[in-house]
Amino acid sequence: MIFDPKYPIYIFNDYVDMRKGHNTLAYIVTHKIDLELMSGALFLFVAKSRKACKALFFDGNGLVLIHKKIDRGRFMSFEHIKEVTEINSNELMLILNGGQIPLSKSGKKILLKR
């Protein structure tokens, strides 16, 4: 794993245009989600097509942006949840491999600042 699993992992539940880079995603973290970008936490963003996702985190030296495009199937949908959801590293790996997680058991929920 390239990131440290001791830090929180957050899923941004609104779809994000995958053409967006680290600056725009960093803006979403700091202004829409209202969380600390440089905390070491990983932030996961999913495309509307659910065929791609991006993960953004600070590794202590700079921002790291990972883009994953899935060949078969789609990433699970988060559109019905209107908040940012915290998950653990096992749930992240399940999502990145095209699996589903039960959101009722996915841990702490954090409301979006609107």
C-alpha positions as CSV (number, residue, x, y, z in Angstrom):
1,M,0.0,0.0,0.0
2,I,1.4,3.4,-1.0
3,F,-0.5,5.3,1.7
4,D,-0.4,4.9,5.5
5,P,-3.6,3.0,6.6
6,K,-3.3,4.6,10.1
7,Y,-4.8,7.8,8.6
8,P,-8.5,8.1,7.9
9,I,-10.0,7.4,4.4
10,Y,-12.9,9.5,3.2
11,I,-15.2,9.0,0.2
12,F,-16.6,12.1,-1.4
13,N,-20.1,11.0,-2.3
14,D,-20.8,13.5,-5.2
15,Y,-19.4,12.5,-8.6
16,V,-16.3,14.3,-9.7
17,D,-15.1,15.0,-13.3
18,M,-12.0,12.8,-13.7
19,R,-10.4,15.5,-15.8
20,K,-9.9,17.4,-12.6
21,G,-6.3,17.4,-11.2
22,H,-4.8,17.7,-7.7
23,N,-5.5,21.5,-7.4
24,T,-9.3,21.1,-8.0
25,L,-9.5,18.0,-5.8
26,A,-7.6,19.8,-3.0
27,Y,-10.0,22.7,-3.3
28,I,-12.9,20.2,-2.8
29,V,-11.3,18.8,0.3
30,T,-10.5,22.1,1.9
31,H,-13.6,24.1,0.9
32,K,-16.5,21.7,0.3
33,I,-15.7,18.9,2.7
34,D,-13.9,21.3,5.2
35,L,-11.2,18.8,6.1
36,E,-7.4,19.2,6.5
37,L,-5.7,18.3,3.2
38,M,-2.2,17.9,4.7
39,S,-3.4,15.5,7.5
40,G,-2.3,12.4,5.7
41,A,-5.9,11.3,5.2
42,L,-6.8,9.8,1.8
43,F,-9.7,11.3,-0.1
44,L,-11.5,9.1,-2.7
45,F,-13.4,10.7,-5.7
46,V,-15.5,8.6,-8.1
47,A,-16.5,9.5,-11.7
48,K,-20.1,9.8,-12.7
49,S,-19.7,6.8,-15.0
50,R,-18.3,4.9,-12.0
51,K,-15.6,3.4,-14.3
52,A,-12.8,5.6,-12.8
53,C,-11.8,7.0,-9.4
54,K,-9.0,9.2,-8.0
55,A,-7.4,9.1,-4.6
56,L,-5.7,12.2,-3.2
57,F,-3.5,12.3,-0.1
58,F,-0.5,14.0,1.4
59,D,2.5,11.7,2.0
60,G,4.5,14.1,4.1
61,N,6.5,15.4,1.1
62,G,3.7,16.4,-1.3
63,L,0.3,15.6,-2.7
64,V,-0.1,12.2,-4.3
65,L,-2.8,11.7,-6.9
66,I,-3.7,8.1,-8.0
67,H,-6.1,7.5,-10.9
68,K,-7.7,4.0,-11.3
69,K,-9.8,3.0,-14.3
70,I,-11.7,-0.2,-13.9
71,D,-11.9,-2.6,-16.9
72,R,-15.0,-4.6,-16.0
73,G,-18.0,-3.5,-14.0
74,R,-18.3,-0.3,-12.1
75,F,-17.3,1.1,-8.7
76,M,-20.1,1.1,-6.3
77,S,-22.5,4.1,-6.3
78,F,-22.4,6.7,-3.5
79,E,-24.9,9.2,-5.0
80,H,-27.7,8.4,-2.7
81,I,-25.6,9.4,0.4
82,K,-25.3,13.2,0.9
83,E,-22.3,13.2,3.1
84,V,-18.7,12.3,3.2
85,T,-18.1,8.8,4.5
86,E,-15.1,7.5,6.4
87,I,-14.1,3.9,5.6
88,N,-11.2,1.7,6.6
89,S,-8.3,0.5,4.4
90,N,-9.9,-3.0,3.9
91,E,-13.1,-1.3,2.6
92,L,-11.0,0.9,0.4
93,M,-9.2,-2.1,-1.2
94,L,-12.6,-3.8,-1.7
95,I,-14.0,-0.7,-3.4
96,L,-10.9,-0.3,-5.6
97,N,-11.2,-4.0,-6.7
98,G,-14.8,-3.4,-7.8
99,G,-16.5,-4.7,-4.7
100,Q,-19.3,-3.3,-2.6
101,I,-19.3,-2.3,1.1
102,P,-22.3,-2.0,3.3
103,L,-22.5,1.7,4.0
104,S,-24.4,1.2,7.2
105,K,-21.3,-0.5,8.6
106,S,-18.7,1.8,7.1
107,G,-18.0,3.8,10.2
108,K,-18.2,7.4,11.1
109,K,-20.2,9.7,8.8
110,I,-19.2,13.3,8.4
111,L,-21.7,15.9,7.1
112,L,-20.7,18.1,4.2
113,K,-20.3,21.8,4.9
114,R,-22.9,23.6,2.7
